[in-house]
Amino acid sequence: MTDKIALITGASRGLGAALAESLSASHHVIAVARTIGALEELDDRIIASGGQASLAPMDITNPEAMAQLCRSLYDRWGKIDLWVHAAVHAAPLSPASTIDRKDFAKSLAVNVTATATLIPFIAPLLGEDGTAVFFDDPEAKGKFFGAYGATKAAQLALAQSWQAEALKVGPAIKIVPPKPMSTATRARFYPGENRSGLNDPKGEAKRLLAEILDPTPSPTRL
């Protein structure tokens, strides 16, 4: 078993799953997501490629579950080398004047509150030498993106603050912007879009990993 540990929150589909598969070649992957079936399918693909994973079917908005997970990681390995935070709630697009309260509350819970809870839990596991990864989404700033855009911006503000604070002492905090991908999330945002020109999540995962695994610190994005 590899001695490198990668924790991926939001690992069941899309970019998170693609990164889990790619990382399993060099890391033992801890895959966190709510959808058990999708996690099991991910595990099958990782095993078929010769990698190893531990599945953690749980909700990142449950702080008690996340605390228990992090305690279990510490008890078993003592640390982790990489945290990839790919979990996100993409609320339906709507005018700001008609945002649904339940959609906005879920967006806050997943995109902001869970991130603010996870950072203090995971930072001690990463120590000075680990790496945490967050994803920018430049397209989430236009019209109809109020709920998703506001909560994604708040998530990135947390990441940027941690990045600046940890610049000299670690861990490394990287914020990377994926290219537009052919994912279910994007299909909900752009249902009539021609998907032939979009990037495949597996190819995008490999491209991003070149930056994620690069030991050179990323510039602070403020």
C-alpha positions in Angstrom: 0.0 0.0 0.0 1.2 3.5 -0.8 2.2 5.6 2.1 0.6 8.7 0.6 -3.0 9.5 1.6 -5.4 11.7 -0.4 -8.8 12.7 1.0 -11.3 13.7 -1.6 -14.6 15.3 -0.6 -17.2 15.1 -3.4 -15.6 12.0 -4.9 -18.5 10.2 -6.4 -19.0 12.0 -9.7 -17.5 14.5 -12.2 -14.2 16.0 -11.5 -14.0 14.6 -7.9 -14.3 11.0 -9.2 -11.9 11.7 -12.0 -9.3 13.0 -9.6 -9.8 10.1 -7.3 -9.1 7.7 -10.1 -6.0 9.5 -11.3 -4.7 9.9 -7.7 -5.2 6.3 -6.9 -2.1 5.5 -9.0 0.1 7.2 -6.4 -2.1 7.6 -3.3 -4.4 5.6 -1.1 -7.7 7.5 -1.8 -10.3 8.3 0.9 -13.4 8.9 -1.1 -16.2 10.9 0.6 -19.6 11.4 -0.9 -23.3 10.8 0.0 -24.1 8.4 -3.0 -23.1 4.9 -2.0 -23.7 3.4 -5.4 -21.5 5.9 -7.2 -18.8 5.4 -4.6 -18.9 1.7 -5.1 -18.6 2.1 -8.9 -15.6 4.4 -8.3 -14.0 1.8 -6.1 -14.5 -0.8 -8.8 -12.7 1.4 -11.3 -9.9 2.1 -8.9 -9.4 -1.6 -8.0 -9.5 -2.5 -11.7 -6.6 0.0 -12.4 -4.5 -1.4 -9.6 -5.2 1.3 -7.0 -6.7 1.3 -3.5 -9.4 3.3 -1.9 -11.4 3.6 1.3 -15.0 4.6 0.9 -16.6 7.1 3.3 -20.3 7.4 2.4 -21.3 10.4 4.5 -22.7 13.9 4.3 -20.1 16.7 4.7 -22.7 18.9 6.2 -22.8 16.6 9.3 -20.1 17.9 11.5 -20.2 14.9 13.9 -19.6 12.5 11.0 -16.8 14.7 9.6 -15.1 14.9 13.0 -15.3 11.1 13.4 -13.9 10.6 9.9 -10.9 12.9 10.6 -10.3 11.2 14.0 -10.3 7.8 12.2 -7.8 9.1 9.6 -5.5 10.3 12.4 -5.8 7.0 14.3 -5.0 4.9 11.2 -2.4 7.0 9.4 -1.5 9.9 11.7 -1.8 12.4 8.8 -2.9 12.9 5.2 -0.9 14.3 2.3 -3.6 15.8 0.2 -7.2 17.1 0.6 -9.1 17.8 -2.6 -12.4 19.6 -1.9 -14.6 18.9 -4.9 -17.9 18.8 -3.1 -20.3 21.5 -4.1 -24.1 22.1 -4.3 -25.1 23.7 -7.6 -28.5 25.3 -6.9 -30.8 25.8 -10.0 -30.2 29.0 -11.9 -32.7 31.7 -11.1 -33.0 35.5 -10.9 -31.8 36.9 -7.7 -35.3 38.2 -7.0 -36.7 34.7 -7.0 -34.0 32.6 -5.2 -35.6 29.7 -3.4 -34.9 29.8 0.3 -34.4 26.0 0.6 -31.9 26.0 -2.4 -30.0 28.9 -0.9 -29.9 27.2 2.6 -28.5 24.0 1.1 -26.0 26.0 -0.9 -24.8 27.7 2.3 -24.7 24.4 4.2 -22.6 22.6 1.5 -20.5 25.3 0.0 -19.8 27.5 3.0 -20.6 26.0 6.4 -19.2 22.6 5.6 -16.0 24.1 4.2 -15.6 26.3 7.3 -16.1 23.2 9.4 -13.8 21.0 7.5 -10.8 23.3 7.3 -10.2 23.2 11.1 -10.8 19.5 11.1 -8.4 18.7 8.3 -5.6 21.3 8.8 -4.0 19.3 11.6 -4.0 16.2 9.4 -2.2 18.1 6.7 0.4 19.6 9.0 3.1 21.8 7.4 3.8 19.7 4.4 0.4 18.7 3.1 -1.7 20.3 0.3 -5.3 21.4 0.2 -7.0 22.0 -3.1 -10.1 24.2 -3.9 -11.7 24.9 -7.2 -12.4 28.3 -8.7 -15.4 28.8 -11.0 -15.1 32.0 -13.0 -18.4 31.4 -14.8 -20.3 31.6 -11.5 -20.5 35.3 -11.5 -23.0 36.1 -14.2 -26.8 36.6 -14.2 -28.9 33.8 -12.6 -26.0 32.5 -10.6 -26.9 34.3 -7.4 -27.3 31.3 -5.0 -24.4 29.3 -6.4 -22.2 32.3 -7.2 -22.6 33.9 -3.8 -21.9 30.7 -1.8 -19.0 29.7 -4.1 -17.5 33.1 -3.6 -17.8 32.7 0.1 -16.1 29.2 -0.1 -13.2 30.7 -2.1 -12.9 33.6 0.4 -12.3 31.0 3.1 -9.7 29.2 0.9 -8.0 32.4 0.0 -7.7 33.5 3.6 -6.3 30.1 4.6 -3.9 30.3 1.7 -2.5 33.7 2.7 -2.3 32.7 6.4 -0.4 29.4 5.5 1.9 30.8 2.9 5.0 30.7 5.0 4.1 28.0 7.5 2.1 25.5 5.5 0.1 23.6 4.5 0.1 24.5 0.8 -3.3 25.8 -0.3 -4.0 25.7 -4.0 -6.9 27.2 -5.8 -7.2 26.0 -9.4 -9.7 26.9 -12.1 -10.9 23.8 -14.1 -11.8 24.3 -17.7 -15.5 23.8 -18.7 -16.2 20.1 -18.5 -18.9 17.7 -19.6 -20.5 17.0 -16.2 -24.0 16.6 -14.8 -23.6 19.8 -12.9 -22.8 21.8 -16.0 -25.7 20.1 -17.9 -28.1 21.4 -15.2 -26.7 24.9 -15.7 -26.7 24.8 -19.5 -29.2 22.1 -20.6 -29.2 23.1 -24.3 -25.4 23.4 -24.6 -23.4 21.6 -27.3 -21.3 19.4 -25.2 -18.9 18.3 -28.0 -16.5 21.2 -27.2 -16.3 20.6 -23.5 -13.4 18.9 -21.7 -13.6 15.3 -20.4 -13.3 15.3 -16.6 -10.6 12.5 -16.7 -8.4 14.6 -19.1 -9.0 17.7 -17.0 -8.1 15.8 -13.8 -4.8 14.8 -15.3 -4.1 18.4 -16.4 -5.0 19.8 -13.0 -2.9 17.2 -11.1 0.2 18.5 -12.8 -0.4 21.8 -10.8 -1.8 20.2 -7.7 1.1 17.8 -7.2 3.7 20.5 -8.2 5.7 21.3 -5.0 6.0 24.9 -6.0 3.6 27.0 -4.0 0.7 28.6 -5.9 0.5 32.4 -6.0 -1.9 33.9 -3.5 -5.2 34.6 -5.3 -6.6 37.7 -3.6 
